[in-house]
């Protein structure tokens, strides 16, 4: 082929490749548009269903409340009527009895007047005695109309106005939630979730974070955190498993929560930090991330190491103290290059640690700087980054040479920063703890 043909062929190949890339980019954007349309239509359908369900429940509840109130008021009317009519009925019975006696007395009197002279004296005497016994001048008292109840119903028409006002302001529809998930960072056995407000006019008092397993067989959302912070580390997650996260907010002085953020999918590839089982003097939780010192032997202070070197430089390692006991200067919490058996403390070579009294040790030597003493609820953090002193082969980290690690240990609101020189290149480290006295309990994550 001529040079011109080769050039045209090359240009055609480049154009075909560019067209393929262009088509691929357009298809990705088309997929994004479909996802956006699906979100708009799906969320709109969910909003309609939520509105219909909520107002149907309100209508049923309002009807039930009105019926209950009507029944209560009718019962009050029945009670007043029954209590008021009973004395009137008793009075009527008394009067009717008196009328009957008067009728009978009249008949006897008329009969006495019509009888013969021989019987008249006896019958008139009997009639007179009976009339005196009946006490014809004694009449029962009948209450005046002003003294008996006149039942009426008082109905306040303002209820409808108040109801109309409240209903007109009840509920709202928003196109965007006031808070969204900003970042998902994998952690050993967990995910650090960060969120932020997207509506600056929304005054948030609390945030609520929920999560669940992804997929059709996923569980229901469950609360992970409720509070004022804008980040939370969700622990006890299975590695290489997708989880859905969502967050909402609650405004100042409000009781209801805002709409949920758009769910975000996250997962961790890092195995959770675990303590090594079978270490004398320690009891571990079922997930092996909590250790309890249960042996108060003063003659030996065993070190409890991690099950594997799972701490990588660039991560944050945290020890959370959930129970305390008597302090001892030999106590230690920290990281180390190796995990030799029989060691009684991390206050040794190739290890950095903090004691329960706040003293910091580097390769067995105590530093001048000191952190606050460890207390119940203390969170001690270790952050490290690698600084090479001498070049190390890219093909084999274990060829030797000195490594310098920049270490930051934080406790409370203070921290110390120093350089730690190790004998060999390392990309992962063990962590460990040792306590002389029983009762100390520590969570690692």
PyMOL commands that set and color helices and strands:
alter all, ss='L'
color gray80, all
select helices_A, chain A and resi 3-114+117-134+145-147+158-168+397-399
alter helices_A, ss='H'
color red, helices_A
select strands_A, chain A and resi 179-187+190-197+204-213+222-227+231-234+243-251+264-266+282-284+290-293+304-305+311-312+316-323+332-336+351-354+359-362+365-370+379-388+403-411+414-422+428-434+441-444
alter strands_A, ss='S'
color yellow, strands_A
deselect
rebuild
show_as cartoon
